[in-house]
Amino acid sequence: MEPNALPPGATYIPDFVTPAEEASLAAEIEAAPWIKDLKRRVQH
């Protein structure tokens, strides 16, 4: 990622989350309930 492609004030830290942590976080998010009241699914 190019540093100048970031929004002002944002910082990019490569490899901050390991692949195992990423998989765990994605599984937790997917397991959470989805709200389907709108025209799309959302999670809060």
PDB file of N, CA, C, O and CB in Angstrom:
ATOM      1  N   MET A   1       0.851  -1.187   0.000  1.00  0.00           N
ATOM      2  CA  MET A   1       0.000   0.000   0.000  1.00  0.00           C
ATOM      3  C   MET A   1       0.885   1.233   0.000  1.00  0.00           C
ATOM      4  O   MET A   1       1.851   1.330   0.756  1.00  0.00           O
ATOM      5  CB  MET A   1      -0.962   0.007   1.224  1.00  0.00           C
ATOM      6  N   GLU A   2       0.535   2.160  -0.855  1.00  0.00           N
ATOM      7  CA  GLU A   2       1.284   3.412  -0.949  1.00  0.00           C
ATOM      8  C   GLU A   2       0.902   4.326   0.221  1.00  0.00           C
ATOM      9  O   GLU A   2      -0.286   4.550   0.454  1.00  0.00           O
ATOM     10  CB  GLU A   2       1.013   4.119  -2.313  1.00  0.00           C
ATOM     11  N   PRO A   3       1.875   4.853   0.954  1.00  0.00           N
ATOM     12  CA  PRO A   3       1.560   5.740   2.080  1.00  0.00           C
ATOM     13  C   PRO A   3       0.692   6.934   1.685  1.00  0.00           C
ATOM     14  O   PRO A   3      -0.143   7.368   2.478  1.00  0.00           O
ATOM     15  CB  PRO A   3       2.839   6.239   2.705  1.00  0.00           C
ATOM     16  N   ASN A   4       0.871   7.478   0.472  1.00  0.00           N
ATOM     17  CA  ASN A   4       0.085   8.648   0.085  1.00  0.00           C
ATOM     18  C   ASN A   4      -1.333   8.265  -0.352  1.00  0.00           C
ATOM     19  O   ASN A   4      -2.126   9.149  -0.676  1.00  0.00           O
ATOM     20  CB  ASN A   4       0.789   9.399  -1.040  1.00  0.00           C
ATOM     21  N   ALA A   5      -1.674   6.969  -0.368  1.00  0.00           N
ATOM     22  CA  ALA A   5      -3.023   6.526  -0.702  1.00  0.00           C
ATOM     23  C   ALA A   5      -3.913   6.481   0.535  1.00  0.00           C
ATOM     24  O   ALA A   5      -5.115   6.238   0.425  1.00  0.00           O
ATOM     25  CB  ALA A   5      -2.979   5.153  -1.366  1.00  0.00           C
ATOM     26  N   LEU A   6      -3.340   6.710   1.695  1.00  0.00           N
ATOM     27  CA  LEU A   6      -4.090   6.661   2.946  1.00  0.00           C
ATOM     28  C   LEU A   6      -4.801   7.983   3.215  1.00  0.00           C
ATOM     29  O   LEU A   6      -4.336   9.041   2.791  1.00  0.00           O
ATOM     30  CB  LEU A   6      -3.159   6.319   4.109  1.00  0.00           C
ATOM     31  N   PRO A   7      -5.925   7.923   3.919  1.00  0.00           N
ATOM     32  CA  PRO A   7      -6.576   9.179   4.324  1.00  0.00           C
ATOM     33  C   PRO A   7      -5.670   9.943   5.299  1.00  0.00           C
ATOM     34  O   PRO A   7      -4.860   9.331   5.996  1.00  0.00           O
ATOM     35  CB  PRO A   7      -7.968   8.895   4.980  1.00  0.00           C
ATOM     36  N   PRO A   8      -5.797  11.237   5.351  1.00  0.00           N
ATOM     37  CA  PRO A   8      -4.985  12.019   6.284  1.00  0.00           C
ATOM     38  C   PRO A   8      -5.146  11.513   7.715  1.00  0.00           C
ATOM     39  O   PRO A   8      -6.269  11.297   8.173  1.00  0.00           O
ATOM     40  CB  PRO A   8      -5.363  13.503   6.206  1.00  0.00           C
ATOM     41  N   GLY A   9      -4.045  11.325   8.417  1.00  0.00           N
ATOM     42  CA  GLY A   9      -4.061  10.882   9.802  1.00  0.00           C
ATOM     43  C   GLY A   9      -4.042   9.373   9.976  1.00  0.00           C
ATOM     44  O   GLY A   9      -3.853   8.896  11.096  1.00  0.00           O
ATOM     45  N   ALA A  10      -4.230   8.603   8.908  1.00  0.00           N
ATOM     46  CA  ALA A  10      -4.224   7.144   9.003  1.00  0.00           C
ATOM     47  C   ALA A  10      -2.793   6.619   8.924  1.00  0.00           C
ATOM     48  O   ALA A  10      -1.927   7.223   8.290  1.00  0.00           O
ATOM     49  CB  ALA A  10      -5.091   6.519   7.886  1.00  0.00           C
ATOM     50  N   THR A  11      -2.566   5.490   9.575  1.00  0.00           N
ATOM     51  CA  THR A  11      -1.266   4.835   9.545  1.00  0.00           C
ATOM     52  C   THR A  11      -1.461   3.394   9.110  1.00  0.00           C
ATOM     53  O   THR A  11      -2.348   2.709   9.620  1.00  0.00           O
ATOM     54  CB  THR A  11      -0.564   4.909  10.930  1.00  0.00           C
ATOM     55  N   TYR A  12      -0.647   2.922   8.174  1.00  0.00           N
ATOM     56  CA  TYR A  12      -0.687   1.536   7.715  1.00  0.00           C
ATOM     57  C   TYR A  12       0.435   0.770   8.393  1.00  0.00           C
ATOM     58  O   TYR A  12       1.598   1.164   8.317  1.00  0.00           O
ATOM     59  CB  TYR A  12      -0.565   1.447   6.164  1.00  0.00           C
ATOM     60  N   ILE A  13       0.085  -0.331   9.059  1.00  0.00           N
ATOM     61  CA  ILE A  13       1.077  -1.166   9.723  1.00  0.00           C
ATOM     62  C   ILE A  13       0.989  -2.556   9.096  1.00  0.00           C
ATOM     63  O   ILE A  13       0.087  -3.325   9.429  1.00  0.00           O
ATOM     64  CB  ILE A  13       0.846  -1.217  11.287  1.00  0.00           C
ATOM     65  N   PRO A  14       1.914  -2.888   8.193  1.00  0.00           N
ATOM     66  CA  PRO A  14       1.848  -4.186   7.535  1.00  0.00           C
ATOM     67  C   PRO A  14       2.026  -5.334   8.530  1.00  0.00           C
ATOM     68  O   PRO A  14       2.806  -5.238   9.477  1.00  0.00           O
ATOM     69  CB  PRO A  14       2.908  -4.273   6.445  1.00  0.00           C
ATOM     70  N   ASP A  15       1.291  -6.416   8.298  1.00  0.00           N
ATOM     71  CA  ASP A  15       1.386  -7.630   9.114  1.00  0.00           C
ATOM     72  C   ASP A  15       1.061  -7.391  10.591  1.00  0.00           C
ATOM     73  O   ASP A  15       1.575  -8.105  11.451  1.00  0.00           O
ATOM     74  CB  ASP A  15       2.774  -8.214   8.996  1.00  0.00           C
ATOM     75  N   PHE A  16       0.224  -6.405  10.899  1.00  0.00           N
ATOM     76  CA  PHE A  16      -0.160  -6.119  12.286  1.00  0.00           C
ATOM     77  C   PHE A  16      -0.965  -7.276  12.863  1.00  0.00           C
ATOM     78  O   PHE A  16      -0.840  -7.594  14.046  1.00  0.00           O
ATOM     79  CB  PHE A  16      -0.974  -4.810  12.368  1.00  0.00           C
ATOM     80  N   VAL A  17      -1.787  -7.905  12.034  1.00  0.00           N
ATOM     81  CA  VAL A  17      -2.588  -9.057  12.430  1.00  0.00           C
ATOM     82  C   VAL A  17      -2.034 -10.275  11.700  1.00  0.00           C
ATOM     83  O   VAL A  17      -1.830 -10.240  10.487  1.00  0.00           O
ATOM     84  CB  VAL A  17      -4.115  -8.841  12.110  1.00  0.00           C
ATOM     85  N   THR A  18      -1.791 -11.350  12.444  1.00  0.00           N
ATOM     86  CA  THR A  18      -1.281 -12.564  11.815  1.00  0.00           C
ATOM     87  C   THR A  18      -2.401 -13.249  11.023  1.00  0.00           C
ATOM     88  O   THR A  18      -3.577 -12.980  11.269  1.00  0.00           O
ATOM     89  CB  THR A  18      -0.694 -13.530  12.881  1.00  0.00           C
ATOM     90  N   PRO A  19      -2.056 -14.122  10.084  1.00  0.00           N
ATOM     91  CA  PRO A  19      -3.101 -14.860   9.363  1.00  0.00           C
ATOM     92  C   PRO A  19      -4.029 -15.646  10.293  1.00  0.00           C
ATOM     93  O   PRO A  19      -5.230 -15.731  10.034  1.00  0.00           O
ATOM     94  CB  PRO A  19      -2.462 -15.810   8.372  1.00  0.00           C
ATOM     95  N   ALA A  20      -3.489 -16.220  11.367  1.00  0.00           N
ATOM     96  CA  ALA A  20      -4.323 -16.959  12.325  1.00  0.00           C
ATOM     97  C   ALA A  20      -5.282 -16.019  13.055  1.00  0.00           C
ATOM     98  O   ALA A  20      -6.450 -16.353  13.252  1.00  0.00           O
ATOM     99  CB  ALA A  20      -3.439 -17.707  13.345  1.00  0.00           C
ATOM    100  N   GLU A  21      -4.788 -14.840  13.456  1.00  0.00           N
ATOM    101  CA  GLU A  21      -5.656 -13.854  14.112  1.00  0.00           C
ATOM    102  C   GLU A  21      -6.735 -13.369  13.153  1.00  0.00           C
ATOM    103  O   GLU A  21      -7.886 -13.188  13.552  1.00  0.00           O
ATOM    104  CB  GLU A  21      -4.828 -12.657  14.628  1.00  0.00           C
ATOM    105  N   GLU A  22      -6.371 -13.157  11.889  1.00  0.00           N
ATOM    106  CA  GLU A  22      -7.326 -12.721  10.883  1.00  0.00           C
ATOM    107  C   GLU A  22      -8.448 -13.748  10.727  1.00  0.00           C
ATOM    108  O   GLU A  22      -9.623 -13.383  10.679  1.00  0.00           O
ATOM    109  CB  GLU A  22      -6.619 -12.489   9.539  1.00  0.00           C
ATOM    110  N   ALA A  23      -8.093 -15.015  10.650  1.00  0.00           N
ATOM    111  CA  ALA A  23      -9.096 -16.077  10.509  1.00  0.00           C
ATOM    112  C   ALA A  23     -10.006 -16.130  11.733  1.00  0.00           C
ATOM    113  O   ALA A  23     -11.217 -16.310  11.601  1.00  0.00           O
ATOM    114  CB  ALA A  23      -8.412 -17.441  10.300  1.00  0.00           C
ATOM    115  N   SER A  24      -9.430 -15.976  12.912  1.00  0.00           N
ATOM    116  CA  SER A  24     -10.223 -15.989  14.142  1.00  0.00           C
ATOM    117  C   SER A  24     -11.189 -14.813  14.198  1.00  0.00           C
ATOM    118  O   SER A  24     -12.355 -14.983  14.556  1.00  0.00           O
ATOM    119  CB  SER A  24      -9.307 -15.965  15.361  1.00  0.00           C
ATOM    120  N   LEU A  25     -10.716 -13.628  13.849  1.00  0.00           N
ATOM    121  CA  LEU A  25     -11.575 -12.444  13.840  1.00  0.00           C
ATOM    122  C   LEU A  25     -12.700 -12.584  12.812  1.00  0.00           C
ATOM    123  O   LEU A  25     -13.848 -12.242  13.095  1.00  0.00           O
ATOM    124  CB  LEU A  25     -10.743 -11.187  13.543  1.00  0.00           C
ATOM    125  N   ALA A  26     -12.374 -13.081  11.635  1.00  0.00           N
ATOM    126  CA  ALA A  26     -13.382 -13.263  10.593  1.00  0.00           C
ATOM    127  C   ALA A  26     -14.443 -14.266  11.040  1.00  0.00           C
ATOM    128  O   ALA A  26     -15.628 -14.072  10.766  1.00  0.00           O
ATOM    129  CB  ALA A  26     -12.724 -13.731   9.282  1.00  0.00           C
ATOM    130  N   ALA A  27     -14.035 -15.333  11.723  1.00  0.00           N
ATOM    131  CA  ALA A  27     -14.985 -16.333  12.221  1.00  0.00           C
ATOM    132  C   ALA A  27     -15.903 -15.728  13.280  1.00  0.00           C
ATOM    133  O   ALA A  27     -17.103 -16.001  13.287  1.00  0.00           O
ATOM    134  CB  ALA A  27     -14.234 -17.548  12.801  1.00  0.00           C
ATOM    135  N   GLU A  28     -15.350 -14.912  14.172  1.00  0.00           N
ATOM    136  CA  GLU A  28     -16.174 -14.246  15.199  1.00  0.00           C
ATOM    137  C   GLU A  28     -17.193 -13.311  14.568  1.00  0.00           C
ATOM    138  O   GLU A  28     -18.352 -13.280  14.983  1.00  0.00           O
ATOM    139  CB  GLU A  28     -15.287 -13.461  16.177  1.00  0.00           C
ATOM    140  N   ILE A  29     -16.771 -12.555  13.577  1.00  0.00           N
ATOM    141  CA  ILE A  29     -17.679 -11.625  12.904  1.00  0.00           C
ATOM    142  C   ILE A  29     -18.783 -12.392  12.196  1.00  0.00           C
ATOM    143  O   ILE A  29     -19.953 -12.022  12.294  1.00  0.00           O
ATOM    144  CB  ILE A  29     -16.913 -10.741  11.899  1.00  0.00           C
ATOM    145  N   GLU A  30     -18.431 -13.442  11.493  1.00  0.00           N
ATOM    146  CA  GLU A  30     -19.428 -14.227  10.765  1.00  0.00           C
ATOM    147  C   GLU A  30     -20.418 -14.909  11.711  1.00  0.00           C
ATOM    148  O   GLU A  30     -21.578 -15.103  11.349  1.00  0.00           O
ATOM    149  CB  GLU A  30     -18.738 -15.273   9.895  1.00  0.00           C
ATOM    150  N   ALA A  31     -19.974 -15.278  12.923  1.00  0.00           N
ATOM    151  CA  ALA A  31     -20.844 -15.944  13.896  1.00  0.00           C
ATOM    152  C   ALA A  31     -21.830 -14.980  14.554  1.00  0.00           C
ATOM    153  O   ALA A  31     -22.841 -15.413  15.108  1.00  0.00           O
ATOM    154  CB  ALA A  31     -20.003 -16.618  14.964  1.00  0.00           C
ATOM    155  N   ALA A  32     -21.545 -13.682  14.496  1.00  0.00           N
ATOM    156  CA  ALA A  32     -22.433 -12.689  15.108  1.00  0.00           C
ATOM    157  C   ALA A  32     -23.732 -12.594  14.306  1.00  0.00           C
ATOM    158  O   ALA A  32     -23.752 -12.900  13.114  1.00  0.00           O
ATOM    159  CB  ALA A  32     -21.737 -11.300  15.186  1.00  0.00           C
ATOM    160  N   PRO A  33     -24.814 -12.172  14.959  1.00  0.00           N
ATOM    161  CA  PRO A  33     -26.087 -12.074  14.242  1.00  0.00           C
ATOM    162  C   PRO A  33     -26.069 -10.986  13.165  1.00  0.00           C
ATOM    163  O   PRO A  33     -25.479  -9.920  13.339  1.00  0.00           O
ATOM    164  CB  PRO A  33     -27.213 -11.800  15.224  1.00  0.00           C
ATOM    165  N   TRP A  34     -26.726 -11.289  12.066  1.00  0.00           N
ATOM    166  CA  TRP A  34     -26.870 -10.339  10.966  1.00  0.00           C
ATOM    167  C   TRP A  34     -28.248  -9.710  11.041  1.00  0.00           C
ATOM    168  O   TRP A  34     -29.231 -10.406  11.293  1.00  0.00           O
ATOM    169  CB  TRP A  34     -26.653 -11.029   9.591  1.00  0.00           C
ATOM    170  N   ILE A  35     -28.337  -8.409  10.827  1.00  0.00           N
ATOM    171  CA  ILE A  35     -29.609  -7.693  10.769  1.00  0.00           C
ATOM    172  C   ILE A  35     -30.018  -7.616   9.308  1.00  0.00           C
ATOM    173  O   ILE A  35     -29.262  -7.128   8.468  1.00  0.00           O
ATOM    174  CB  ILE A  35     -29.503  -6.259  11.412  1.00  0.00           C
ATOM    175  N   LYS A  36     -31.207  -8.097   9.012  1.00  0.00           N
ATOM    176  CA  LYS A  36     -31.655  -8.161   7.627  1.00  0.00           C
ATOM    177  C   LYS A  36     -32.851  -7.245   7.375  1.00  0.00           C
ATOM    178  O   LYS A  36     -33.556  -7.412   6.380  1.00  0.00           O
ATOM    179  CB  LYS A  36     -32.013  -9.592   7.261  1.00  0.00           C
ATOM    180  N   ASP A  37     -33.084  -6.282   8.263  1.00  0.00           N
ATOM    181  CA  ASP A  37     -34.223  -5.377   8.127  1.00  0.00           C
ATOM    182  C   ASP A  37     -34.077  -4.410   6.960  1.00  0.00           C
ATOM    183  O   ASP A  37     -35.074  -3.930   6.422  1.00  0.00           O
ATOM    184  CB  ASP A  37     -34.411  -4.601   9.399  1.00  0.00           C
ATOM    185  N   LEU A  38     -32.875  -4.129   6.579  1.00  0.00           N
ATOM    186  CA  LEU A  38     -32.616  -3.173   5.512  1.00  0.00           C
ATOM    187  C   LEU A  38     -32.528  -3.905   4.174  1.00  0.00           C
ATOM    188  O   LEU A  38     -32.822  -5.098   4.097  1.00  0.00           O
ATOM    189  CB  LEU A  38     -31.315  -2.382   5.789  1.00  0.00           C
ATOM    190  N   LYS A  39     -32.134  -3.208   3.145  1.00  0.00           N
ATOM    191  CA  LYS A  39     -31.989  -3.822   1.832  1.00  0.00           C
ATOM    192  C   LYS A  39     -30.692  -4.623   1.727  1.00  0.00           C
ATOM    193  O   LYS A  39     -30.398  -5.203   0.682  1.00  0.00           O
ATOM    194  CB  LYS A  39     -32.033  -2.754   0.746  1.00  0.00           C
ATOM    195  N   ARG A  40     -29.936  -4.652   2.790  1.00  0.00           N
ATOM    196  CA  ARG A  40     -28.682  -5.398   2.835  1.00  0.00           C
ATOM    197  C   ARG A  40     -28.494  -5.952   4.234  1.00  0.00           C
ATOM    198  O   ARG A  40     -29.139  -5.500   5.179  1.00  0.00           O
ATOM    199  CB  ARG A  40     -27.478  -4.505   2.427  1.00  0.00           C
ATOM    200  N   ARG A  41     -27.611  -6.931   4.366  1.00  0.00           N
ATOM    201  CA  ARG A  41     -27.302  -7.469   5.681  1.00  0.00           C
ATOM    202  C   ARG A  41     -26.275  -6.577   6.355  1.00  0.00           C
ATOM    203  O   ARG A  41     -25.340  -6.108   5.705  1.00  0.00           O
ATOM    204  CB  ARG A  41     -26.787  -8.923   5.582  1.00  0.00           C
ATOM    205  N   VAL A  42     -26.437  -6.335   7.652  1.00  0.00           N
ATOM    206  CA  VAL A  42     -25.472  -5.534   8.403  1.00  0.00           C
ATOM    207  C   VAL A  42     -25.220  -6.162   9.766  1.00  0.00           C
ATOM    208  O   VAL A  42     -26.029  -6.944  10.265  1.00  0.00           O
ATOM    209  CB  VAL A  42     -25.972  -4.084   8.565  1.00  0.00           C
ATOM    210  N   GLN A  43     -24.103  -5.813  10.348  1.00  0.00           N
ATOM    211  CA  GLN A  43     -23.762  -6.203  11.716  1.00  0.00           C
ATOM    212  C   GLN A  43     -23.332  -4.957  12.463  1.00  0.00           C
ATOM    213  O   GLN A  43     -22.698  -4.065  11.900  1.00  0.00           O
ATOM    214  CB  GLN A  43     -22.638  -7.291  11.744  1.00  0.00           C
ATOM    215  N   HIS A  44     -23.686  -4.907  13.740  1.00  0.00           N
ATOM    216  CA  HIS A  44     -23.261  -3.775  14.578  1.00  0.00           C
ATOM    217  C   HIS A  44     -22.382  -4.289  15.684  1.00  0.00           C
ATOM    218  O   HIS A  44     -21.909  -3.509  16.510  1.00  0.00           O
ATOM    219  CB  HIS A  44     -24.475  -3.008  15.162  1.00  0.00           C
TER     220      HIS A  44
END
